[in-house]
Amino acid sequence: MDISDMRRDFESEGLERDALDDNPVRQFQVWFEDAREAGILEPNAMSLATSGGDGMPDIRTVLLKYFDDAGFVFYTNYGSRKAHEMAENPKAALLFPWIG
Ligand SMILES: Cc1cc2nc3c(=O)[nH]c(=O)nc-3n(C[C@H](O)[C@H](O)[C@H](O)COP(=O)(O)O)c2cc1C
């Protein structure tokens, strides 16, 4: 199997900065609704990337429980690796893998 040949053409309306909300959280709300309406499986599942003091990156799936202008909320165990890493380094990244 040649993985380099695997490519799906995504036809869409494109992405123009002028069409985006100035508030990224309001824009996320729009995209989240779009993902739900498109029937994406578990649209609230997100990849959370963190790295602790050693700089070694980690990534895992967590479920979004709530979001507003203050941020994105998920539930976890304070004893987990992700909790330790975020205590050491509060910078993190989220990815919503909305591939239908
Ligand atoms: C679909 C899915 C949803 C998950 N949701 C959560 C979650 O909301 N919170 C959580 O702590 N772990 C969740 N997990 C488990 C994490 O992916 C991870 O394995 C676990 O939290 C340990 O991560 P850590 O050792 O990097 O801290 C989920 C896993 C899957 C597959």
The ligand as an SDF file (V2000), in Angstrom:
LIG
                    3D

 31 33  0  0  0  0  0  0  0  0999 V2000
  -12.6070    9.0890   23.3360 C   0  0  0  0  0  0  0  0  0  0  0  0
  -11.7240    9.2880   24.5600 C   0  0  0  0  0  0  0  0  0  0  0  0
  -12.0590   10.2590   25.4880 C   0  0  0  0  0  0  0  0  0  0  0  0
  -11.2660   10.4730   26.6170 C   0  0  0  0  0  0  0  0  0  0  0  0
  -11.6240   11.4610   27.4840 N   0  0  0  0  0  0  0  0  0  0  0  0
  -10.8320   11.6940   28.5640 C   0  0  0  0  0  0  0  0  0  0  0  0
  -11.1360   12.7930   29.4250 C   0  0  0  0  0  0  0  0  0  0  0  0
  -12.0990   13.5520   29.2340 O   0  0  0  0  0  0  0  0  0  0  0  0
  -10.3200   12.9890   30.4910 N   0  0  0  0  0  0  0  0  0  0  0  0
   -9.2510   12.1910   30.7380 C   0  0  0  0  0  0  0  0  0  0  0  0
   -8.5640   12.4230   31.7400 O   0  0  0  0  0  0  0  0  0  0  0  0
   -8.9290   11.1550   29.9330 N   0  0  0  0  0  0  0  0  0  0  0  0
   -9.6900   10.9010   28.8440 C   0  0  0  0  0  0  0  0  0  0  0  0
   -9.3770    9.8710   27.9950 N   0  0  0  0  0  0  0  0  0  0  0  0
   -8.1680    9.0570   28.2830 C   0  0  0  0  0  0  0  0  0  0  0  0
   -6.9250    9.8570   27.8410 C   0  0  0  0  0  0  0  0  0  0  0  0
   -6.8380    9.8370   26.4180 O   0  0  0  0  0  0  0  0  0  0  0  0
   -5.6100    9.3410   28.4460 C   0  0  0  0  0  0  0  0  0  0  0  0
   -5.3630    8.0260   28.0270 O   0  0  0  0  0  0  0  0  0  0  0  0
   -5.5960    9.3970   29.9580 C   0  0  0  0  0  0  0  0  0  0  0  0
   -6.2560   10.5560   30.4450 O   0  0  0  0  0  0  0  0  0  0  0  0
   -4.1370    9.3850   30.5000 C   0  0  0  0  0  0  0  0  0  0  0  0
   -3.4190   10.4710   29.9120 O   0  0  0  0  0  0  0  0  0  0  0  0
   -2.0470   11.0350   30.5260 P   0  0  0  0  0  0  0  0  0  0  0  0
   -1.3100    9.8570   31.0850 O   0  0  0  0  0  0  0  0  0  0  0  0
   -1.3260   11.6520   29.3700 O   0  0  0  0  0  0  0  0  0  0  0  0
   -2.4100   12.0500   31.5770 O   0  0  0  0  0  0  0  0  0  0  0  0
  -10.1330    9.6590   26.8450 C   0  0  0  0  0  0  0  0  0  0  0  0
   -9.7980    8.6850   25.8980 C   0  0  0  0  0  0  0  0  0  0  0  0
  -10.5740    8.4990   24.7760 C   0  0  0  0  0  0  0  0  0  0  0  0
  -10.1690    7.4460   23.7580 C   0  0  0  0  0  0  0  0  0  0  0  0
  1  2  1  0
  2  3  1  0
  2 30  2  0
  3  4  2  0
  4  5  1  0
  4 28  1  0
  5  6  2  0
  6  7  1  0
  6 13  1  0
  7  8  2  0
  7  9  1  0
  9 10  1  0
 10 11  2  0
 10 12  1  0
 12 13  2  0
 13 14  1  0
 14 15  1  0
 14 28  1  0
 15 16  1  0
 16 17  1  0
 16 18  1  0
 18 19  1  0
 18 20  1  0
 20 21  1  0
 20 22  1  0
 22 23  1  0
 23 24  1  0
 24 25  2  0
 24 26  1  0
 24 27  1  0
 28 29  2  0
 29 30  1  0
 30 31  1  0
M  END
$$$$
